Amino acid sequence: MKKILIPMMIVAIIIAFYEQSKPEKNIYIIIVAIAIFMFGMMRLSAKTPSKNQEEEEQDV
């Protein structure tokens, strides 16, 4: 999954930057590219453990 998400996010950001540099910006392409990037970041960061995880387990 990680092998698919990272390239997809990179392509989305490249498309967003390219579209931003054009004189006639298509806002919908930029919005979709940012949404794809944010979705990818959400999926990748969901696997990162919380740094307060040990404290939360002790509180329970």
N, CA, C and O atoms as a Maestro MAE file, in Angstrom:
{
 s_m_m2io_version
 :::
 2.0.0
}

f_m_ct {
 s_m_title
 :::
 protein
 m_atom[240] {
  # First column is atom index #
  i_m_mmod_type
  r_m_x_coord
  r_m_y_coord
  r_m_z_coord
  i_m_residue_number
  s_m_chain_name
  s_m_pdb_residue_name
  s_m_pdb_atom_name
  i_m_atomic_number
  :::
  1 25 0.827 -1.188 0.000 1 A "MET " " N  " 7
  2 3 0.000 0.000 0.000 1 A "MET " " CA " 6
  3 2 0.873 1.254 0.000 1 A "MET " " C  " 6
  4 15 0.576 2.231 -0.688 1 A "MET " " O  " 8
  5 25 1.949 1.213 0.779 2 A "LYS " " N  " 7
  6 3 2.849 2.356 0.870 2 A "LYS " " CA " 6
  7 2 3.509 2.632 -0.480 2 A "LYS " " C  " 6
  8 15 3.780 3.783 -0.822 2 A "LYS " " O  " 8
  9 25 3.764 1.568 -1.244 3 A "LYS " " N  " 7
  10 3 4.408 1.729 -2.545 3 A "LYS " " CA " 6
  11 2 3.497 2.428 -3.551 3 A "LYS " " C  " 6
  12 15 3.978 3.006 -4.526 3 A "LYS " " O  " 8
  13 25 2.208 2.380 -3.323 4 A "ILE " " N  " 7
  14 3 1.251 3.037 -4.209 4 A "ILE " " CA " 6
  15 2 0.973 4.466 -3.744 4 A "ILE " " C  " 6
  16 15 0.859 5.379 -4.562 4 A "ILE " " O  " 8
  17 25 0.866 4.655 -2.429 5 A "LEU " " N  " 7
  18 3 0.488 5.955 -1.885 5 A "LEU " " CA " 6
  19 2 1.536 7.041 -2.122 5 A "LEU " " C  " 6
  20 15 1.197 8.157 -2.516 5 A "LEU " " O  " 8
  21 25 2.786 6.723 -1.886 6 A "ILE " " N  " 7
  22 3 3.831 7.747 -2.002 6 A "ILE " " CA " 6
  23 2 3.950 8.275 -3.428 6 A "ILE " " C  " 6
  24 15 3.950 9.493 -3.604 6 A "ILE " " O  " 8
  25 25 4.052 7.426 -4.463 7 A "PRO " " N  " 7
  26 3 4.096 7.977 -5.824 7 A "PRO " " CA " 6
  27 2 2.826 8.727 -6.211 7 A "PRO " " C  " 6
  28 15 2.885 9.732 -6.920 7 A "PRO " " O  " 8
  29 25 1.673 8.235 -5.744 8 A "MET " " N  " 7
  30 3 0.416 8.903 -6.041 8 A "MET " " CA " 6
  31 2 0.399 10.304 -5.425 8 A "MET " " C  " 6
  32 15 -0.078 11.251 -6.050 8 A "MET " " O  " 8
  33 25 0.912 10.434 -4.220 9 A "MET " " N  " 7
  34 3 0.974 11.744 -3.559 9 A "MET " " CA " 6
  35 2 1.948 12.678 -4.280 9 A "MET " " C  " 6
  36 15 1.667 13.865 -4.441 9 A "MET " " O  " 8
  37 25 3.072 12.149 -4.706 10 A "ILE " " N  " 7
  38 3 4.062 12.964 -5.413 10 A "ILE " " CA " 6
  39 2 3.486 13.471 -6.726 10 A "ILE " " C  " 6
  40 15 3.658 14.641 -7.070 10 A "ILE " " O  " 8
  41 25 2.804 12.602 -7.461 11 A "VAL " " N  " 7
  42 3 2.193 13.008 -8.724 11 A "VAL " " CA " 6
  43 2 1.118 14.068 -8.485 11 A "VAL " " C  " 6
  44 15 1.015 15.032 -9.244 11 A "VAL " " O  " 8
  45 25 0.324 13.893 -7.440 12 A "ALA " " N  " 7
  46 3 -0.733 14.865 -7.139 12 A "ALA " " CA " 6
  47 2 -0.144 16.237 -6.832 12 A "ALA " " C  " 6
  48 15 -0.673 17.249 -7.294 12 A "ALA " " O  " 8
  49 25 0.934 16.290 -6.068 13 A "ILE " " N  " 7
  50 3 1.556 17.577 -5.735 13 A "ILE " " CA " 6
  51 2 2.209 18.203 -6.963 13 A "ILE " " C  " 6
  52 15 2.152 19.421 -7.132 13 A "ILE " " O  " 8
  53 25 2.823 17.400 -7.815 14 A "ILE " " N  " 7
  54 3 3.419 17.937 -9.051 14 A "ILE " " CA " 6
  55 2 2.332 18.537 -9.932 14 A "ILE " " C  " 6
  56 15 2.507 19.620 -10.490 14 A "ILE " " O  " 8
  57 25 1.213 17.834 -10.057 15 A "ILE " " N  " 7
  58 3 0.096 18.357 -10.856 15 A "ILE " " CA " 6
  59 2 -0.438 19.649 -10.253 15 A "ILE " " C  " 6
  60 15 -0.737 20.595 -10.981 15 A "ILE " " O  " 8
  61 25 -0.560 19.697 -8.923 16 A "ALA " " N  " 7
  62 3 -1.065 20.904 -8.267 16 A "ALA " " CA " 6
  63 2 -0.116 22.080 -8.486 16 A "ALA " " C  " 6
  64 15 -0.564 23.187 -8.786 16 A "ALA " " O  " 8
  65 25 1.183 21.852 -8.341 17 A "PHE " " N  " 7
  66 3 2.151 22.938 -8.559 17 A "PHE " " CA " 6
  67 2 2.167 23.389 -10.015 17 A "PHE " " C  " 6
  68 15 2.270 24.582 -10.299 17 A "PHE " " O  " 8
  69 25 2.065 22.429 -10.941 18 A "TYR " " N  " 7
  70 3 2.039 22.781 -12.354 18 A "TYR " " CA " 6
  71 2 0.802 23.610 -12.674 18 A "TYR " " C  " 6
  72 15 0.885 24.613 -13.382 18 A "TYR " " O  " 8
  73 25 -0.325 23.193 -12.159 19 A "GLU " " N  " 7
  74 3 -1.575 23.912 -12.418 19 A "GLU " " CA " 6
  75 2 -1.539 25.300 -11.780 19 A "GLU " " C  " 6
  76 15 -2.109 26.246 -12.324 19 A "GLU " " O  " 8
  77 25 -0.884 25.426 -10.650 20 A "GLN " " N  " 7
  78 3 -0.780 26.707 -9.966 20 A "GLN " " CA " 6
  79 2 0.077 27.693 -10.754 20 A "GLN " " C  " 6
  80 15 -0.140 28.902 -10.674 20 A "GLN " " O  " 8
  81 25 1.042 27.190 -11.511 21 A "SER " " N  " 7
  82 3 1.955 28.077 -12.239 21 A "SER " " CA " 6
  83 2 1.369 28.573 -13.563 21 A "SER " " C  " 6
  84 15 1.898 29.510 -14.161 21 A "SER " " O  " 8
  85 25 0.291 27.956 -14.020 22 A "LYS " " N  " 7
  86 3 -0.325 28.375 -15.277 22 A "LYS " " CA " 6
  87 2 -1.073 29.691 -15.095 22 A "LYS " " C  " 6
  88 15 -1.576 29.975 -14.008 22 A "LYS " " O  " 8
  89 25 -1.149 30.498 -16.160 23 A "PRO " " N  " 7
  90 3 -1.900 31.757 -16.050 23 A "PRO " " CA " 6
  91 2 -3.402 31.535 -15.838 23 A "PRO " " C  " 6
  92 15 -4.046 32.290 -15.110 23 A "PRO " " O  " 8
  93 25 -3.950 30.507 -16.471 24 A "GLU " " N  " 7
  94 3 -5.366 30.153 -16.296 24 A "GLU " " CA " 6
  95 2 -5.431 28.945 -15.369 24 A "GLU " " C  " 6
  96 15 -5.308 27.807 -15.822 24 A "GLU " " O  " 8
  97 25 -5.623 29.183 -14.084 25 A "LYS " " N  " 7
  98 3 -5.641 28.099 -13.105 25 A "LYS " " CA " 6
  99 2 -7.011 27.421 -13.084 25 A "LYS " " C  " 6
  100 15 -8.047 28.085 -13.058 25 A "LYS " " O  " 8
  101 25 -6.996 26.101 -13.096 26 A "ASN " " N  " 7
  102 3 -8.234 25.338 -12.930 26 A "ASN " " CA " 6
  103 2 -8.314 24.927 -11.464 26 A "ASN " " C  " 6
  104 15 -7.600 24.023 -11.030 26 A "ASN " " O  " 8
  105 25 -9.167 25.578 -10.717 27 A "ILE " " N  " 7
  106 3 -9.241 25.382 -9.272 27 A "ILE " " CA " 6
  107 2 -9.670 23.969 -8.912 27 A "ILE " " C  " 6
  108 15 -9.279 23.460 -7.862 27 A "ILE " " O  " 8
  109 25 -10.468 23.323 -9.759 28 A "TYR " " N  " 7
  110 3 -10.944 21.978 -9.461 28 A "TYR " " CA " 6
  111 2 -9.811 20.955 -9.513 28 A "TYR " " C  " 6
  112 15 -9.775 20.027 -8.705 28 A "TYR " " O  " 8
  113 25 -8.902 21.117 -10.443 29 A "ILE " " N  " 7
  114 3 -7.742 20.218 -10.513 29 A "ILE " " CA " 6
  115 2 -6.874 20.392 -9.273 29 A "ILE " " C  " 6
  116 15 -6.375 19.411 -8.721 29 A "ILE " " O  " 8
  117 25 -6.692 21.622 -8.836 30 A "ILE " " N  " 7
  118 3 -5.890 21.886 -7.645 30 A "ILE " " CA " 6
  119 2 -6.560 21.278 -6.410 30 A "ILE " " C  " 6
  120 15 -5.884 20.683 -5.571 30 A "ILE " " O  " 8
  121 25 -7.868 21.421 -6.295 31 A "ILE " " N  " 7
  122 3 -8.588 20.879 -5.144 31 A "ILE " " CA " 6
  123 2 -8.487 19.362 -5.107 31 A "ILE " " C  " 6
  124 15 -8.255 18.783 -4.046 31 A "ILE " " O  " 8
  125 25 -8.657 18.712 -6.254 32 A "VAL " " N  " 7
  126 3 -8.571 17.248 -6.307 32 A "VAL " " CA " 6
  127 2 -7.154 16.790 -5.962 32 A "VAL " " C  " 6
  128 15 -6.985 15.810 -5.236 32 A "VAL " " O  " 8
  129 25 -6.140 17.480 -6.468 33 A "ALA " " N  " 7
  130 3 -4.753 17.106 -6.172 33 A "ALA " " CA " 6
  131 2 -4.460 17.255 -4.683 33 A "ALA " " C  " 6
  132 15 -3.800 16.395 -4.100 33 A "ALA " " O  " 8
  133 25 -4.931 18.318 -4.064 34 A "ILE " " N  " 7
  134 3 -4.711 18.513 -2.625 34 A "ILE " " CA " 6
  135 2 -5.478 17.459 -1.822 34 A "ILE " " C  " 6
  136 15 -4.976 16.962 -0.814 34 A "ILE " " O  " 8
  137 25 -6.683 17.121 -2.261 35 A "ALA " " N  " 7
  138 3 -7.461 16.091 -1.566 35 A "ALA " " CA " 6
  139 2 -6.761 14.734 -1.639 35 A "ALA " " C  " 6
  140 15 -6.732 14.002 -0.650 35 A "ALA " " O  " 8
  141 25 -6.202 14.396 -2.792 36 A "ILE " " N  " 7
  142 3 -5.458 13.136 -2.932 36 A "ILE " " CA " 6
  143 2 -4.235 13.145 -2.021 36 A "ILE " " C  " 6
  144 15 -3.937 12.143 -1.370 36 A "ILE " " O  " 8
  145 25 -3.525 14.275 -1.973 37 A "PHE " " N  " 7
  146 3 -2.362 14.373 -1.110 37 A "PHE " " CA " 6
  147 2 -2.757 14.219 0.363 37 A "PHE " " C  " 6
  148 15 -2.095 13.493 1.105 37 A "PHE " " O  " 8
  149 25 -3.811 14.885 0.787 38 A "MET " " N  " 7
  150 3 -4.247 14.810 2.184 38 A "MET " " CA " 6
  151 2 -4.731 13.404 2.538 38 A "MET " " C  " 6
  152 15 -4.477 12.926 3.643 38 A "MET " " O  " 8
  153 25 -5.419 12.742 1.618 39 A "PHE " " N  " 7
  154 3 -5.850 11.363 1.846 39 A "PHE " " CA " 6
  155 2 -4.640 10.452 2.026 39 A "PHE " " C  " 6
  156 15 -4.622 9.602 2.916 39 A "PHE " " O  " 8
  157 25 -3.629 10.633 1.178 40 A "GLY " " N  " 7
  158 3 -2.407 9.835 1.299 40 A "GLY " " CA " 6
  159 2 -1.683 10.078 2.606 40 A "GLY " " C  " 6
  160 15 -1.194 9.136 3.230 40 A "GLY " " O  " 8
  161 25 -1.609 11.334 3.029 41 A "MET " " N  " 7
  162 3 -0.965 11.651 4.301 41 A "MET " " CA " 6
  163 2 -1.736 11.039 5.469 41 A "MET " " C  " 6
  164 15 -1.136 10.557 6.429 41 A "MET " " O  " 8
  165 25 -3.063 11.060 5.384 42 A "MET " " N  " 7
  166 3 -3.880 10.475 6.434 42 A "MET " " CA " 6
  167 2 -3.621 8.977 6.539 42 A "MET " " C  " 6
  168 15 -3.475 8.441 7.638 42 A "MET " " O  " 8
  169 25 -3.565 8.306 5.395 43 A "ARG " " N  " 7
  170 3 -3.336 6.859 5.392 43 A "ARG " " CA " 6
  171 2 -1.940 6.512 5.901 43 A "ARG " " C  " 6
  172 15 -1.775 5.534 6.631 43 A "ARG " " O  " 8
  173 25 -0.931 7.304 5.523 44 A "LEU " " N  " 7
  174 3 0.421 7.017 5.979 44 A "LEU " " CA " 6
  175 2 0.603 7.326 7.462 44 A "LEU " " C  " 6
  176 15 1.289 6.583 8.164 44 A "LEU " " O  " 8
  177 25 0.011 8.391 7.941 45 A "SER " " N  " 7
  178 3 0.194 8.754 9.350 45 A "SER " " CA " 6
  179 2 -0.660 7.897 10.282 45 A "SER " " C  " 6
  180 15 -0.409 7.877 11.487 45 A "SER " " O  " 8
  181 25 -1.641 7.202 9.769 46 A "ALA " " N  " 7
  182 3 -2.469 6.334 10.612 46 A "ALA " " CA " 6
  183 2 -1.659 5.161 11.153 46 A "ALA " " C  " 6
  184 15 -2.004 4.601 12.193 46 A "ALA " " O  " 8
  185 25 -0.597 4.788 10.468 47 A "LYS " " N  " 7
  186 3 0.222 3.660 10.899 47 A "LYS " " CA " 6
  187 2 1.313 4.069 11.886 47 A "LYS " " C  " 6
  188 15 1.971 3.210 12.474 47 A "LYS " " O  " 8
  189 25 1.506 5.358 12.070 48 A "THR " " N  " 7
  190 3 2.506 5.845 13.000 48 A "THR " " CA " 6
  191 2 1.931 5.804 14.413 48 A "THR " " C  " 6
  192 15 0.868 6.369 14.668 48 A "THR " " O  " 8
  193 25 2.630 5.137 15.330 49 A "PRO " " N  " 7
  194 3 2.089 5.057 16.688 49 A "PRO " " CA " 6
  195 2 2.169 6.403 17.404 49 A "PRO " " C  " 6
  196 15 3.044 7.219 17.114 49 A "PRO " " O  " 8
  197 25 1.271 6.622 18.315 50 A "SER " " N  " 7
  198 3 1.250 7.847 19.100 50 A "SER " " CA " 6
  199 2 2.426 7.850 20.064 50 A "SER " " C  " 6
  200 15 2.790 6.801 20.595 50 A "SER " " O  " 8
  201 25 3.026 9.011 20.300 51 A "LYS " " N  " 7
  202 3 4.146 9.040 21.240 51 A "LYS " " CA " 6
  203 2 3.649 9.007 22.685 51 A "LYS " " C  " 6
  204 15 4.442 8.794 23.601 51 A "LYS " " O  " 8
  205 25 2.362 9.211 22.898 52 A "ASN " " N  " 7
  206 3 1.780 9.125 24.236 52 A "ASN " " CA " 6
  207 2 1.060 7.795 24.461 52 A "ASN " " C  " 6
  208 15 0.262 7.669 25.390 52 A "ASN " " O  " 8
  209 25 1.335 6.823 23.628 53 A "GLN " " N  " 7
  210 3 0.620 5.551 23.696 53 A "GLN " " CA " 6
  211 2 0.870 4.839 25.020 53 A "GLN " " C  " 6
  212 15 -0.058 4.260 25.585 53 A "GLN " " O  " 8
  213 25 2.107 4.866 25.532 54 A "GLU " " N  " 7
  214 3 2.406 4.192 26.790 54 A "GLU " " CA " 6
  215 2 1.683 4.861 27.956 54 A "GLU " " C  " 6
  216 15 1.195 4.174 28.853 54 A "GLU " " O  " 8
  217 25 1.609 6.187 27.953 55 A "GLU " " N  " 7
  218 3 0.923 6.903 29.016 55 A "GLU " " CA " 6
  219 2 -0.576 6.615 28.984 55 A "GLU " " C  " 6
  220 15 -1.209 6.501 30.034 55 A "GLU " " O  " 8
  221 25 -1.140 6.497 27.795 56 A "GLU " " N  " 7
  222 3 -2.570 6.210 27.679 56 A "GLU " " CA " 6
  223 2 -2.883 4.815 28.216 56 A "GLU " " C  " 6
  224 15 -3.931 4.616 28.830 56 A "GLU " " O  " 8
  225 25 -1.996 3.852 27.995 57 A "GLU " " N  " 7
  226 3 -2.220 2.500 28.482 57 A "GLU " " CA " 6
  227 2 -2.136 2.451 30.002 57 A "GLU " " C  " 6
  228 15 -2.856 1.669 30.622 57 A "GLU " " O  " 8
  229 25 -1.278 3.263 30.622 58 A "GLN " " N  " 7
  230 3 -1.157 3.281 32.069 58 A "GLN " " CA " 6
  231 2 -2.376 3.927 32.727 58 A "GLN " " C  " 6
  232 15 -2.747 3.550 33.839 58 A "GLN " " O  " 8
  233 25 -3.000 4.892 32.058 59 A "ASP " " N  " 7
  234 3 -4.152 5.583 32.607 59 A "ASP " " CA " 6
  235 2 -5.382 4.678 32.666 59 A "ASP " " C  " 6
  236 15 -6.259 4.882 33.505 59 A "ASP " " O  " 8
  237 25 -5.451 3.696 31.796 60 A "VAL " " N  " 7
  238 3 -6.640 2.831 31.727 60 A "VAL " " CA " 6
  239 2 -6.627 1.851 32.806 60 A "VAL " " C  " 6
  240 15 -7.545 1.037 32.912 60 A "VAL " " O  " 8
  :::
 }
 m_bond[239] {
  # First column is bond index #
  i_m_from
  i_m_to
  i_m_order
  :::
  1 1 2 1
  2 2 3 1
  3 3 4 2
  4 3 5 1
  5 5 6 1
  6 6 7 1
  7 7 8 2
  8 7 9 1
  9 9 10 1
  10 10 11 1
  11 11 12 2
  12 11 13 1
  13 13 14 1
  14 14 15 1
  15 15 16 2
  16 15 17 1
  17 17 18 1
  18 18 19 1
  19 19 20 2
  20 19 21 1
  21 21 22 1
  22 22 23 1
  23 23 24 2
  24 23 25 1
  25 25 26 1
  26 26 27 1
  27 27 28 2
  28 27 29 1
  29 29 30 1
  30 30 31 1
  31 31 32 2
  32 31 33 1
  33 33 34 1
  34 34 35 1
  35 35 36 2
  36 35 37 1
  37 37 38 1
  38 38 39 1
  39 39 40 2
  40 39 41 1
  41 41 42 1
  42 42 43 1
  43 43 44 2
  44 43 45 1
  45 45 46 1
  46 46 47 1
  47 47 48 2
  48 47 49 1
  49 49 50 1
  50 50 51 1
  51 51 52 2
  52 51 53 1
  53 53 54 1
  54 54 55 1
  55 55 56 2
  56 55 57 1
  57 57 58 1
  58 58 59 1
  59 59 60 2
  60 59 61 1
  61 61 62 1
  62 62 63 1
  63 63 64 2
  64 63 65 1
  65 65 66 1
  66 66 67 1
  67 67 68 2
  68 67 69 1
  69 69 70 1
  70 70 71 1
  71 71 72 2
  72 71 73 1
  73 73 74 1
  74 74 75 1
  75 75 76 2
  76 75 77 1
  77 77 78 1
  78 78 79 1
  79 79 80 2
  80 79 81 1
  81 81 82 1
  82 82 83 1
  83 83 84 2
  84 83 85 1
  85 85 86 1
  86 86 87 1
  87 87 88 2
  88 87 89 1
  89 89 90 1
  90 90 91 1
  91 91 92 2
  92 91 93 1
  93 93 94 1
  94 94 95 1
  95 95 96 2
  96 95 97 1
  97 97 98 1
  98 98 99 1
  99 99 100 2
  100 99 101 1
  101 101 102 1
  102 102 103 1
  103 103 104 2
  104 103 105 1
  105 105 106 1
  106 106 107 1
  107 107 108 2
  108 107 109 1
  109 109 110 1
  110 110 111 1
  111 111 112 2
  112 111 113 1
  113 113 114 1
  114 114 115 1
  115 115 116 2
  116 115 117 1
  117 117 118 1
  118 118 119 1
  119 119 120 2
  120 119 121 1
  121 121 122 1
  122 122 123 1
  123 123 124 2
  124 123 125 1
  125 125 126 1
  126 126 127 1
  127 127 128 2
  128 127 129 1
  129 129 130 1
  130 130 131 1
  131 131 132 2
  132 131 133 1
  133 133 134 1
  134 134 135 1
  135 135 136 2
  136 135 137 1
  137 137 138 1
  138 138 139 1
  139 139 140 2
  140 139 141 1
  141 141 142 1
  142 142 143 1
  143 143 144 2
  144 143 145 1
  145 145 146 1
  146 146 147 1
  147 147 148 2
  148 147 149 1
  149 149 150 1
  150 150 151 1
  151 151 152 2
  152 151 153 1
  153 153 154 1
  154 154 155 1
  155 155 156 2
  156 155 157 1
  157 157 158 1
  158 158 159 1
  159 159 160 2
  160 159 161 1
  161 161 162 1
  162 162 163 1
  163 163 164 2
  164 163 165 1
  165 165 166 1
  166 166 167 1
  167 167 168 2
  168 167 169 1
  169 169 170 1
  170 170 171 1
  171 171 172 2
  172 171 173 1
  173 173 174 1
  174 174 175 1
  175 175 176 2
  176 175 177 1
  177 177 178 1
  178 178 179 1
  179 179 180 2
  180 179 181 1
  181 181 182 1
  182 182 183 1
  183 183 184 2
  184 183 185 1
  185 185 186 1
  186 186 187 1
  187 187 188 2
  188 187 189 1
  189 189 190 1
  190 190 191 1
  191 191 192 2
  192 191 193 1
  193 193 194 1
  194 194 195 1
  195 195 196 2
  196 195 197 1
  197 197 198 1
  198 198 199 1
  199 199 200 2
  200 199 201 1
  201 201 202 1
  202 202 203 1
  203 203 204 2
  204 203 205 1
  205 205 206 1
  206 206 207 1
  207 207 208 2
  208 207 209 1
  209 209 210 1
  210 210 211 1
  211 211 212 2
  212 211 213 1
  213 213 214 1
  214 214 215 1
  215 215 216 2
  216 215 217 1
  217 217 218 1
  218 218 219 1
  219 219 220 2
  220 219 221 1
  221 221 222 1
  222 222 223 1
  223 223 224 2
  224 223 225 1
  225 225 226 1
  226 226 227 1
  227 227 228 2
  228 227 229 1
  229 229 230 1
  230 230 231 1
  231 231 232 2
  232 231 233 1
  233 233 234 1
  234 234 235 1
  235 235 236 2
  236 235 237 1
  237 237 238 1
  238 238 239 1
  239 239 240 2
  :::
 }
}
